[in-house]
Amino acid sequence: ILKALVDLPAPGASIGLVHHWQHALLPGVHEHLNDIVLAPFRAEEIAVRVLLLVGARDSGDELRAGELVMRLDRREVSMHGAPVSLTFSEFELLRALMLASGAVLSRDELLRYAGTEGHAQSITVHLSRLRRKLLESGGVDVIRPVPRVGYRLELDAS
């Protein structure tokens, strides 16, 4: 059932790779996993999921990109010291982009991290609102669209 078990360099962290979504629901499959990736497996998606798991554990519950700061433990975001109020989906999108450290994430990958159901195009709406909120907080536009690919966080923009 499990294609592979990816042991991460963080104690107790693991990702299971499964061929069919129903396999992920079988008893015992998910008990000791932090995350599950369904086939078809893409190296980029697995890498981002590893970053999300390991990065969150190693970050001390704080992520930084210039003047943009995320407090994971408090679910708070600030830009230039000013608080930025985000929805759950906006927070998760920003967290994924920050942990990707400048790597491009596709709309489909971002959709999985947004915690919402819908089409990949809905990510464009969420990211548009997120970008506007960051700009209104005195920041610069740090989320860059990559045509026909996805989005990335511009680490030196602020």
VENCOR-V301613 format. One record per run of one state. SS is the DSSP state (hx for helix, st for strand, lp for the rest). FROM is the first residue (numbers start at 1). LEN is the number of residues. If there is no record, write none. Layout:
# VENCOR-V301613
SS:FROM:LEN / SS:FROM:LEN
This chain:
# VENCOR-V301613
lp:1:1 / st:2:6 / lp:8:6 / st:14:5 / lp:19:2 / hx:21:4 / lp:25:10 / st:35:4 / lp:39:4 / hx:43:16 / lp:59:3 / st:62:4 / lp:66:2 / st:68:4 / lp:72:4 / st:76:4 / lp:80:2 / st:82:3 / lp:85:3 / hx:88:12 / lp:100:5 / st:105:2 / hx:107:8 / lp:115:6 / hx:121:16 / lp:137:6 / st:143:4 / lp:147:3 / st:150:4 / lp:154:5
